[in-house]
């Protein structure tokens, strides 16, 4: 079931804290959440479990973006592919990911009043 969270009125830091709270409650192992930090740095910075993320500065980032399931990624966070979100590595590698999971993931949650971020779970 999709949960829409209206947090922060578009404020990146407030939305980031809401995302962190949800993900931190899951107690995920390292490398479970794929995120391009170009726009997502507030999310990683606020997390009490930053190792759960695979981020842009990780050496294997591009390989993980290319095939998240092969690297046992469980979740992917993406911004809308418009404006700066069009530069997001995940949106660029997988057109349609934000809209529908690009055939590899299922929408779990949407954050922000204007679809600021979407959290997808990688399909088994």
C-alpha positions as CSV (number, residue, x, y, z in Angstrom):
1,X,0.0,0.0,0.0
2,X,1.3,3.4,-1.0
3,X,1.8,5.9,1.9
4,X,1.9,9.6,0.9
5,X,3.8,11.7,3.5
6,X,3.2,15.5,3.3
7,X,6.2,16.7,5.1
8,X,8.2,19.9,5.2
9,X,6.4,21.9,2.5
10,X,9.2,21.0,0.1
11,X,12.0,21.8,2.6
12,X,14.7,19.3,1.7
13,X,16.0,19.0,5.3
14,X,12.5,18.3,6.7
15,X,11.7,15.8,4.0
16,X,15.1,14.2,4.6
17,X,14.4,13.8,8.3
18,X,11.1,12.1,7.5
19,X,12.8,9.7,5.1
20,X,15.5,9.0,7.6
21,X,13.1,8.2,10.3
22,X,11.3,5.7,8.2
23,X,14.5,4.0,6.9
24,X,16.2,4.0,10.3
25,X,13.3,2.2,11.8
26,X,13.9,-0.7,9.4
27,X,17.4,-1.4,10.8
28,X,18.7,-2.1,7.3
29,X,22.1,-3.7,6.7
30,X,24.9,-1.7,4.9
31,X,24.3,-1.0,1.3
32,X,20.5,-1.5,1.4
33,X,19.4,1.9,0.0
34,X,20.6,3.3,-3.3
35,X,20.7,7.1,-3.4
36,X,22.4,9.7,-5.6
37,X,23.6,12.4,-3.1
38,X,23.6,15.2,-5.7
39,X,20.2,16.2,-4.2
40,X,19.9,13.6,-1.5
41,X,22.8,14.6,0.8
42,X,20.4,15.9,3.6
43,X,19.0,12.4,3.7
44,X,22.4,10.7,4.4
45,X,23.6,13.5,6.7
46,X,20.6,13.1,9.0
47,X,20.5,9.3,9.1
48,X,21.5,7.5,12.3
49,X,22.5,4.6,10.0
50,X,24.4,6.2,7.1
51,X,26.0,2.8,6.2
52,X,22.6,1.7,4.9
53,X,23.1,3.9,1.8
54,X,25.0,3.2,-1.4
55,X,25.9,6.8,-2.4
56,X,27.6,8.7,-5.2
57,X,31.1,8.7,-3.6
58,X,31.1,4.9,-3.2
59,X,33.6,3.2,-5.6
60,X,30.9,0.7,-6.8
61,X,28.2,3.3,-7.1
62,X,27.8,3.2,-10.9
63,X,27.8,-0.6,-10.9
64,X,25.1,-0.6,-8.3
65,X,23.1,1.9,-10.2
66,X,23.3,-0.2,-13.3
67,X,22.1,-3.4,-11.5
68,X,20.8,-2.7,-8.0
69,X,19.4,-6.3,-7.6
70,X,22.7,-7.9,-8.3
71,X,24.2,-5.9,-5.3
72,X,21.3,-6.8,-3.0
73,X,20.0,-3.3,-2.8
74,X,16.5,-3.4,-1.2
75,X,15.3,0.2,-1.7
76,X,16.0,3.0,-4.1
77,X,15.3,6.7,-3.4
78,X,14.7,9.0,-6.4
79,X,13.7,12.7,-6.9
80,X,11.5,13.7,-9.8
81,X,13.4,13.7,-13.1
82,X,12.7,17.4,-13.7
83,X,15.0,20.3,-13.0
84,X,18.0,19.2,-11.0
85,X,16.4,15.7,-10.6
86,X,17.1,15.2,-14.3
87,X,20.8,14.9,-13.3
88,X,20.2,12.2,-10.8
89,X,22.2,9.1,-11.8
90,X,19.3,6.7,-11.1
91,X,16.9,8.7,-13.2
92,X,19.5,8.9,-16.0
93,X,20.4,5.2,-16.0
94,X,16.8,4.0,-15.8
95,X,14.3,6.3,-17.5
96,X,10.9,6.0,-16.0
97,X,12.2,4.9,-12.6
98,X,10.6,7.8,-10.7
99,X,7.3,7.3,-12.6
100,X,6.9,3.5,-12.2
101,X,10.1,1.8,-10.9
102,X,11.3,1.1,-14.5
103,X,10.0,-2.5,-14.3
104,X,12.4,-3.4,-11.4
105,X,10.8,-1.9,-8.3
106,X,7.5,-1.2,-6.6
107,X,6.6,2.2,-5.1
108,X,6.5,2.0,-1.3
109,X,6.2,5.7,-0.3
110,X,6.1,9.2,-1.6
111,X,7.5,12.1,0.4
112,X,6.7,15.8,0.2
113,X,3.6,17.6,-1.0
114,X,4.9,17.8,-4.6
115,X,6.5,14.4,-5.0
116,X,9.8,15.5,-3.7
117,X,11.1,11.9,-3.3
118,X,9.9,8.4,-4.0
119,X,11.0,5.3,-2.2
120,X,10.9,2.1,-4.2
121,X,11.5,-1.5,-3.1
122,X,13.5,-3.6,-5.6
123,X,11.3,-6.5,-6.8
124,X,12.6,-10.0,-5.9
